[in-house]
């Protein structure tokens, strides 16, 4: 395993304490499954130093049964499950919203996203072992080992999503043990939901009749209208971010690239939280005309991204490339970040635009 220092050197680091970083977009597009060392890192607090041999997970099924599980227990007591799924930060592409007006949070480009083959056990299998009562309206609250402003990190998801077959307690990523920055020894993987709902460094799971009251769940990751400010925001009136929206990005060429006139290959990704991407349009003139891209998607990975590519015939001059995706419900993306701007800079899903110079 490479050192943390070497892995950091591969990424665009937005912050060291807490550690937040994303890969260059061309490297992100190089492989359908993102190598762990090229996978974005989103931390809210410290990176815990945990020992796999002594690590334990407490599981309270909400009906009086409590489990204490070791890593060995997870590996031997439950069937192995794998899912290829995309993980994405709710702040992905925040840099585009910063072009409209100031927003809080790290200035993510389009690299706060990645896709991996996650291996572990189904969260539903563990909860059933803990005697969960599968009633409507229940939630699964996660508590982690990392500390955020004096509190353990915590978040929750509806029980129905926790029991879904795609939701895992994962101990491996692309066939290897999780790296420390990706949640070693065990993390949640909740496909289709924002990355904040897939906590790392798990310590406790609790089934309860209300969402987690942890500040991460109760106060953060809320979507507000454009007229709400940091001073006037009331979490009780904010929309809790779970499922991620339809989005797409150009990974190659990069912004400011110098290209030769003629045919140029344009490549990127498209993703939708819980719907299939069915079409991707690419423009070489800022959206005045479009061509359809070729799509690449693994049929047995409904929660993974779609790669797309096309060639554009570009004459000399400056060009604004743009991309937009369409999902199976016939929905597409807004043209401008102004249309969904919010003071937190969440869920930027407008057309992704890249300016290039052609000679």
C-alpha positions, 0 to 999 in steps of 0.5 A, a space after each residue: 500500500 502506498 503512503 498517505 503522502 504519496 496518495 495525497 500528491 496524486 490529488 488536488 487537495 482542498 484541505 488538510 485538516 480535515 482532509 478533502 481532495 479530488 483527482 484530476 478529471 482526466 485520471 477520473 475518466 481513465 477507468 470505469 472503476 476508480 482506483 482507491 488512490 484516485 478516489 475523492 476524499 471527503 472528511 469532516 473531522 480527524 482520520 481515525 487510526 483503527 486496529 482491525 483486530 480490536 475493532 467492534 461494531 455495536 448493532 441495536 436492532 431497536 427490539 432489545 437485541 444488541 450485537 457486538 460484531 468483529 471484522 471476523 464476525 462480518 466476514 464469517 457470519 453473513 454472505 459476502 455481497 458486492 456492488 459496483 456503485 458510484 459515490 458522490 459528494 453533495 458538494 460536487 461541482 460547487 466551483 460552478 456555483 461559486 461563479 454565481 455568488 459566494 458559497 460555503 464549503 470546499 471548492 470542488 470541481 467535478 471530481 468529488 465522485 468515483 465508482 468502485 466495486 465494494 465488497 462486504 455484507 448486506 446491511 439488511 442481513 445484519 439488521 435482521 440478525 439484530 431482530 429489526 422490526 421492519 416497520 414503515 417510518 423507522 431509520 438506521 442511525 450510524 455513529 462513527 469513530 471520527 470526531 467533528 467539532 466535539 461530536 462523533 460523526 453521525 448520519 442516518 438513512 430510512 430503514 427501507 434503504 438500509 434493508 435494500 439489497 444494494 446497501 452494504 457494510 463494506 470492508 473492501 474496495 476494488 478487491 482490497 482492504 479499505 484505505 484509512 481515508 476511505 473508512 478502514 476497517 468498515 464503512 457503509 455504502 448506500 448507493 444512489 444517496 449522497 456520500 454523507 449517508 455512507 459513513 466511514 469508520 463505523 462504530 454503532 448502528 441503531 434502529 430508531 423511530 426518527 432520523 439521527 439528531 447528530 449535527 451532520 444529519 439534523 443541521 447540515 446537508 440541507 438544500 435551501 432556496 436561493 433567498 436563504 442565507 447562512 444567517 436565516 437558514 432554519 434546518 427544520 425548513 431545509 430539504 434533507 439531501 439523500 438521493 443525488 440528482 442527474 449530472 454529467 461532466 466533461 473530463 477530457 479535454 480540460 479547461 483551457 486546453 489547447 487543441 488542434 482544429 479538426 476532430 477532437 475526442 470529448 469524454 466524461 461521465 454522467 450519473 443519476 441517483 436512482 434512474 438510468 441515464 439514457 442519453 448524453 448530448 455534447 455541444 461545441 458551441 455553448 449549447 446552440 447545437 448538440 450531438 449525441 454521445 456514445 454511452 458505456 455502462 455496465 448492465 448489472 451496475 444500476 447504481 454506477 455512472 455512465 461513461 460517454 464519449 464523442 468526437 467534435 469537429 472544431 474549427 480554430 478559435 475559442 470554443 465553449 464545450 457543454 454537456 447535458 444528460 437525460 434520464 429514463 424519466 425524460 428529465 435533463 439538467 438546468 442550463 445554468 448554475 444560477 437556476 439552482 444556486 444555494 448558499 451551501 453550494 449543494 447539488 450543482 447539476 447544471 450543464 458542465 462547460 469547458 472552454 478550450 482554444 483551437 488552433 
